[in-house]
Amino acid sequence: MDSGVRAMVEAVGEARRQLRENALPKAREGGRDKVPATEEAALLGALAGLVEAVVELADAASDRMTTIDSGTVYLKAGRRLRDQAGYLRDDERGVRARVAPAGPAKPS
């Protein structure tokens, strides 16, 4: 395996391992307090950022594919993932707007 490809595959594998070992157990813990409303959007933002990083990798990798078909697969995957990241960002904004503290009343 090309050293550049090996580095990409290992980095993605490490990210997956970190998520499974560190984030998932925290999400699955029973008996924990509910997430404070002011923090609800933070995880959506983190998920969107992760997907955005994968989009960048898919886009960059598409240029390195030997066959046109494979390059196209990476471009399509990048587009689909970009859409998903956009949905997550929209949801993040929606949650932030719903839980934002009310500002001072405007004078009439």
C-alpha positions in Angstrom: 0.0 0.0 0.0 1.3 3.5 -0.9 2.6 5.3 2.1 0.2 8.2 1.5 -2.8 5.8 1.3 -1.7 3.9 4.3 -1.5 7.2 6.3 -5.1 8.1 5.2 -6.5 4.7 6.0 -4.7 4.6 9.4 -5.9 8.1 10.3 -9.5 7.2 9.5 -9.2 4.0 11.5 -7.8 5.9 14.4 -10.6 8.4 14.3 -13.1 5.5 14.3 -11.4 3.8 17.2 -11.3 7.0 19.2 -15.0 7.6 18.6 -15.9 4.0 19.6 -13.7 3.9 22.7 -14.2 7.5 24.0 -17.3 9.1 22.7 -19.8 6.2 22.3 -19.4 4.9 25.9 -20.2 8.4 27.2 -23.2 8.7 24.9 -24.5 5.2 26.0 -23.9 5.7 29.8 -27.1 5.1 31.6 -28.0 7.1 34.7 -26.3 10.3 33.6 -27.9 13.6 33.7 -29.6 15.0 30.6 -27.5 17.3 28.4 -28.0 20.9 29.3 -30.0 22.7 26.7 -27.2 25.2 26.1 -24.9 22.3 25.2 -27.2 20.4 22.9 -25.9 22.0 19.7 -22.3 21.3 20.5 -22.4 17.6 19.5 -24.2 18.4 16.2 -21.5 20.9 15.4 -18.8 18.3 16.2 -20.5 15.7 14.0 -20.8 18.2 11.2 -17.1 19.0 11.5 -16.2 15.4 11.4 -18.3 14.8 8.3 -16.8 17.9 6.7 -13.3 16.5 7.3 -14.3 13.3 5.6 -15.6 15.3 2.6 -12.2 17.0 2.3 -10.5 13.6 2.3 -12.9 12.2 -0.3 -12.4 15.2 -2.5 -8.7 15.2 -2.2 -8.5 11.4 -2.8 -10.6 11.7 -5.9 -7.8 13.4 -7.8 -5.4 10.5 -7.0 -7.6 7.7 -8.4 -6.2 5.9 -11.4 -9.5 5.1 -13.1 -12.2 7.7 -13.9 -14.9 5.5 -12.4 -13.2 5.4 -9.1 -12.5 9.1 -9.1 -16.2 9.7 -9.8 -17.2 7.4 -6.9 -15.1 9.6 -4.5 -16.6 12.8 -5.9 -20.2 11.4 -5.5 -19.4 10.3 -2.0 -18.0 13.7 -1.2 -21.2 15.4 -2.5 -23.5 13.2 -0.5 -21.5 13.6 2.6 -21.3 17.4 2.0 -25.1 17.4 1.9 -25.2 15.5 5.2 -22.8 17.9 6.8 -25.0 20.8 5.7 -28.1 19.2 7.2 -26.2 18.8 10.5 -25.1 22.4 10.4 -28.7 23.5 9.7 -29.9 21.4 12.7 -27.1 22.8 14.8 -28.3 26.4 14.0 -31.9 25.3 14.7 -31.1 23.9 18.1 -29.0 27.0 19.0 -31.9 29.2 18.1 -34.3 27.2 20.1 -32.2 27.2 23.3 -30.6 30.6 23.0 -31.3 32.7 26.1 -33.8 35.4 25.6 -32.1 38.8 25.2 -33.2 42.0 26.9 -36.6 43.2 25.8 -36.6 45.9 23.1 -38.2 49.2 24.1 -41.4 49.9 22.3 
